[in-house]
Amino acid sequence: MNNSVSIITPSYNSSEFISSTIRSVISQSHHDWEMIIVDDCSSDSSVKLIQSFVEHDSRIKLIQLSKNSGAAVARNKGIEVAQGRYIAFLDSDDLWLSNKLEIQLSFMQSNDYPFCFSAYDKIDENSKVIGCVGVPDKVNYYDLLKMCSIGCLTSIYDTKYFGKVYMPTIRKRQDLGLWLRLLKYTDCAHGLNVTLAQYRVRKGSISANKINAAMFTWRLYRDVERLNLINACYYFTHYALNGFLRTKSPGLARLLGILK
């Protein structure tokens, strides 16, 4: 059975955390992987740091874009050159637990699941755990329109089933756009409610700007998914309410099944 995994990592001025990210991949108990790091014209020392790992491990590969193009373009370039059967994603400041790939691939293969994701911890800039995000057993296309419960750093899809599927080239929410594309070809994505990764929450990051994220979610509904105005309003209302409850009233969110 082909167990090869291509790990796609976009990188931009990531010198503060990229070494820890790469080490979390090197430490995987599953060894059949390639890590494709796509640098988006960094101006710091991150390229030099990445190259030092490339020189010592042939599974780590560096691609440098000729102009700053954003995470979607960087990820898509990684998908384009990927050689593995499975496509996984890990951003340049996030971490995987050492058994992440082993557990997730076993879960996928034993159940014949082509698309899966897992629970993950939230950590701060000092790598202190500040929360845990659980996941549902499964989600379909319409579930994801209401709330994105798939963390990019935990997702894996099987190219033997889907072929290579790319992210929409929008500045934010391109990962949600990819999940929606995949779910047009399978009934659901399956969640493994076991913590296998650590998502770093950084001050000033794009994902920390909730208004900005909401704006790009609306654009995804209208410009990418082509939802009509009524349907877009319907799903955006669910998205906004679920996000508010998860942030401001996690107890109620758990009671309602929004948080696990």
C-alpha positions in Angstrom: 0.0 0.0 0.0 1.3 3.4 -1.0 1.6 5.4 2.3 3.6 8.4 0.9 2.5 11.8 2.1 3.3 15.2 0.6 3.3 17.9 3.3 2.6 21.4 1.9 4.1 24.3 3.8 3.8 27.9 2.6 6.5 30.2 4.2 6.8 33.9 4.4 9.3 35.6 6.8 8.9 32.6 9.1 12.4 32.5 10.7 11.0 32.7 14.2 9.1 29.4 14.0 10.0 27.5 10.8 12.7 25.4 12.4 10.3 24.0 15.1 7.8 23.3 12.4 10.3 21.3 10.3 11.5 19.4 13.4 7.9 18.4 14.2 7.8 16.7 10.7 11.2 15.1 11.0 10.1 13.6 14.3 7.1 11.8 12.7 6.8 8.0 13.5 5.6 7.6 9.9 8.7 8.1 7.7 7.4 8.0 4.2 6.8 11.7 3.5 8.2 14.7 1.6 7.9 18.2 3.0 7.5 20.8 0.2 8.2 24.3 1.6 7.2 27.1 -0.8 8.8 30.4 0.1 6.8 33.4 -0.9 9.7 35.9 -1.3 10.8 36.2 2.3 13.0 39.0 3.3 14.3 37.5 6.6 16.6 34.6 7.3 13.9 31.9 6.9 15.2 30.7 3.5 18.7 30.1 5.0 17.2 28.2 7.9 15.1 26.0 5.5 18.1 25.3 3.3 20.1 24.0 6.3 17.4 21.3 6.8 17.3 20.6 3.0 21.0 19.9 3.0 20.6 17.2 5.7 17.3 15.5 4.7 16.4 14.8 1.1 12.7 14.5 2.0 12.6 18.3 2.6 12.4 20.4 -0.5 12.4 24.2 -1.0 10.7 26.1 -3.8 11.1 29.9 -4.0 8.5 31.9 -5.8 9.7 34.8 -8.0 7.2 37.2 -6.5 5.1 37.5 -3.4 1.8 35.8 -4.3 0.1 34.8 -1.1 -0.6 31.5 0.7 -3.0 30.1 -1.8 -0.6 30.4 -4.7 2.2 28.9 -2.6 0.1 26.0 -1.4 -1.1 25.3 -5.0 2.5 25.3 -6.2 3.3 22.7 -3.5 0.3 20.5 -4.6 1.4 20.8 -8.2 4.9 19.3 -7.6 3.8 16.8 -4.9 4.7 13.2 -5.5 2.8 11.6 -2.5 -0.5 9.8 -2.6 -1.7 11.8 0.3 -1.7 15.6 0.5 -1.4 17.2 4.0 -0.9 20.8 5.1 1.2 22.4 7.8 1.8 26.2 8.0 5.2 27.5 8.9 4.4 28.4 12.5 2.3 25.3 13.4 3.4 21.9 14.8 2.5 18.3 14.5 2.6 15.7 17.3 5.1 12.9 16.5 2.4 10.3 15.8 0.1 12.5 13.7 0.7 10.9 10.3 0.8 7.4 11.7 -2.6 7.7 13.5 -4.3 9.6 10.8 -3.3 7.3 7.9 -4.3 4.3 9.9 -7.7 5.9 10.5 -8.1 6.7 6.8 -7.0 3.3 5.5 -8.8 1.1 8.0 -12.1 2.8 7.2 -11.5 3.6 3.5 -11.9 7.4 4.1 -10.5 9.7 1.4 -10.6 12.9 3.4 -10.1 13.4 7.1 -9.1 15.8 9.9 -8.4 15.8 13.6 -8.6 17.7 16.8 -5.8 20.1 17.7 -4.4 22.3 20.5 -4.1 26.1 20.3 -0.7 27.4 21.5 0.6 30.9 22.0 3.8 32.4 20.6 5.7 30.8 23.5 4.3 27.3 22.6 2.0 27.3 25.7 -1.2 25.4 25.2 -4.1 27.8 25.6 -7.0 25.7 24.4 -8.1 22.6 22.5 -10.4 22.4 19.5 -12.4 19.2 19.2 -14.0 18.0 16.0 -17.2 16.3 14.9 -17.3 12.7 13.6 -18.0 13.9 10.1 -19.0 17.0 8.1 -20.6 17.5 4.7 -20.6 20.4 2.2 -23.5 22.1 3.9 -22.1 21.7 7.4 -18.9 23.4 6.3 -20.8 26.4 4.9 -22.3 27.0 8.3 -19.0 26.5 10.2 -15.5 25.4 9.2 -14.6 22.7 11.7 -11.6 21.5 9.7 -8.2 22.8 10.8 -5.9 23.2 7.8 -2.9 21.8 9.8 -4.8 18.5 10.4 -6.4 17.8 7.0 -5.3 15.0 4.7 -6.8 14.0 1.4 -6.2 11.0 -0.8 -5.2 11.8 -4.4 -5.9 8.3 -5.4 -9.6 9.1 -4.8 -9.8 12.8 -5.7 -6.8 13.4 -8.0 -5.0 16.7 -7.2 -7.5 19.4 -6.1 -6.3 23.0 -5.7 -7.2 25.9 -3.5 -9.1 28.9 -4.8 -6.6 31.8 -5.2 -8.2 34.2 -2.7 -6.1 35.8 0.1 -8.0 34.1 3.0 -10.3 31.2 3.5 -8.7 29.3 0.6 -8.4 26.3 2.8 -12.2 26.3 3.4 -12.6 26.7 -0.4 -10.5 23.5 -0.9 -12.6 21.5 1.6 -15.8 22.6 -0.1 -14.3 21.5 -3.5 -13.4 18.1 -2.1 -16.8 17.6 -0.6 -18.4 18.0 -4.0 -16.8 14.6 -4.8 -17.5 12.7 -1.6 -20.3 12.5 1.0 -18.3 13.8 3.9 -15.0 14.4 5.6 -14.3 12.3 8.7 -13.1 13.8 12.0 -10.8 12.0 14.4 -11.3 13.6 17.8 -7.8 13.0 18.9 -5.3 15.9 19.3 -2.6 15.5 16.7 -1.4 19.0 16.0 -0.8 22.5 17.5 -2.1 25.7 16.0 -0.2 28.8 16.9 -2.2 31.9 17.7 -0.2 35.0 16.9 -1.0 38.6 17.6 -1.7 40.5 14.4 -2.1 37.4 12.2 -4.6 37.4 9.4 -6.6 34.7 11.2 -6.8 36.8 14.3 -8.8 39.5 12.5 -12.3 38.2 12.8 -13.9 41.0 10.7 -11.4 40.4 7.9 -12.0 36.7 8.1 -15.8 37.3 7.8 -15.3 39.4 4.8 -13.4 36.7 3.0 -15.9 34.1 4.0 -18.6 36.1 2.4 -16.5 36.5 -0.8 -16.0 32.7 -0.8 -19.8 32.1 -0.7 -20.5 34.6 -3.4 -17.5 34.6 -5.7 -16.2 31.1 -5.4 -19.2 28.9 -4.4 -21.6 31.1 -6.4 -24.3 31.0 -3.8 -27.3 33.2 -4.5 -27.8 36.1 -2.1 -30.5 34.4 0.0 -28.4 31.2 0.5 -25.2 33.2 1.1 -27.1 35.2 3.8 -28.4 32.1 5.3 -25.1 30.3 5.6 -23.2 33.5 6.6 -25.7 34.0 9.5 -24.9 30.5 10.8 -21.2 31.2 10.3 -21.3 34.4 12.3 -23.4 33.0 15.1 -21.3 29.9 15.5 -18.1 31.9 15.5 -19.6 34.3 18.1 -20.6 31.4 20.4 -17.3 29.6 20.0 -15.4 32.7 21.0 -17.7 34.4 23.6 -19.7 31.6 25.1 -17.9 28.3 24.7 -20.0 26.7 27.4 -23.2 27.3 25.5 -21.4 26.3 22.2 -20.5 23.0 23.8 -24.1 22.5 25.0 -25.4 23.2 21.4 -22.8 20.8 19.9 -20.9 23.7 18.2 -17.7 23.0 20.2 -16.5 19.5 21.1 
